[in-house]
Amino acid sequence: MSLTKEQALKESADLLTRRIGERADRDPMSVAELAALCGGLPLALHIVANHIAPQHGIRLADYARHL
């Protein structure tokens, strides 16, 4: 069974939310944008999450604009 594009983006956003934590819960639009920018690629999602998670001073919207 294959996922639709919308389902894949939702799963990608869910992965980012689990990895990033509370900031992601507060800014779901930026999380969705980051997921789309990563194209649903697991490696890209993990790299982004690993970079963002420990950097509490970075706003998700700013990081998305940077990408």
Contact map, one row per residue, 1 for C-alpha under 8 A:
1110000000000000000000000000000000000000000000000000000000000000000
1111000000000000000000000000000000000000000000000000000000000000000
1111111100000000000000000000000000000000000000000000000000000000000
0111111100000000000000000000000000000000000000000000000000000000000
0011111110000000000000000000000000000000000000000000000000000000000
0011111111000000000000000000000000000000000000000000000000000000000
0011111111100000000000000000000000000000000000000000000000000000000
0011111111110000000000000000000000000001000000000000000000000000000
0000111111111000000000000000000100110011000000000000000000000000000
0000011111111100000000000000000100000000000000000000000000000000000
0000001111111110000000000000000000000000000000000000000000000000000
0000000111111111000000000000000000100001010010000000000000000000000
0000000011111111100000000000001101100000000000000000000000000000000
0000000001111111110000000000000000000000000000000000000000000000000
0000000000111111111000000000000000000000000010000000000000000000000
0000000000011111111100010000001000100000000011001000000000000000000
0000000000001111111111011000001000000000000000000000000000000000000
0000000000000111111110000000000000000000000000000000000000000000000
0000000000000011111110000000000000000000000000001100100000000000000
0000000000000001111111110000000000000000000000001101100000000000000
0000000000000000111111111000000000000000000000000000100000000000000
0000000000000000100111111100000000000000000000000000000000000000000
0000000000000000000111111110000000000000000000000000000000010000000
0000000000000001100111111111011000000000000000000000000000010000000
0000000000000000100011111111000000000000000000000000000000000000000
0000000000000000000001111111000000000000000000000000000000000000000
0000000000000000000000111111111000000000000000000000000000010000000
0000000000000000000000011111111100000000000000000000000000000000000
0000000000000000000000000011111110000000000000000000000000000000000
0000000000000000000000010011111111000000000000000000000000011001000
0000000000001001100000010011111111100000000000000000000000010000000
0000000011001000000000000001111111110000000000000000000000000000000
0000000000000000000000000000111111111000000000000000000000000001000
0000000000001000000000000000011111111100000000000000000000000001000
0000000010011001000000000000001111111111000010000000000000000000000
0000000010000000000000000000000111111111000000000000000000000000000
0000000000000000000000000000000011111111000000000000000000000001001
0000000000000000000000000000000001111111100110000000000000000000000
0000000010000000000000000000000000111111100100000000000000000000000
0000000110010000000000000000000000111111110110000000000000000000000
0000000000000000000000000000000000000111111110000000000000000000000
0000000000010000000000000000000000000001111111000000000000000000000
0000000000000000000000000000000000000000111111100000000000000000000
0000000000000000000000000000000000000111111111110000000000000000000
0000000000010011000000000000000000100101111111111000000000000000000
0000000000000001000000000000000000000000011111111100000000000000000
0000000000000000000000000000000000000000001111111110000000000000000
0000000000000000000000000000000000000000000111111111000000000000000
0000000000000001001100000000000000000000000011111111100000000000000
0000000000000000001100000000000000000000000001111111110000000000000
0000000000000000000000000000000000000000000000111111111000000000000
0000000000000000000100000000000000000000000000011111111101010000000
0000000000000000001110000000000000000000000000001111111100000000000
0000000000000000000000000000000000000000000000000111111100000000000
0000000000000000000000000000000000000000000000000011111111000000000
0000000000000000000000000000000000000000000000000001111111100000000
0000000000000000000000000000000000000000000000000000001111100000000
0000000000000000000000000000000000000000000000000001001111110110000
0000000000000000000000000000000000000000000000000000000111111110000
0000000000000000000000110010011000000000000000000001000001111111000
0000000000000000000000000000010000000000000000000000000000111111100
0000000000000000000000000000000000000000000000000000000001111111110
0000000000000000000000000000000000000000000000000000000001111111111
0000000000000000000000000000010011001000000000000000000000011111111
0000000000000000000000000000000000000000000000000000000000001111111
0000000000000000000000000000000000000000000000000000000000000111111
0000000000000000000000000000000000001000000000000000000000000011111
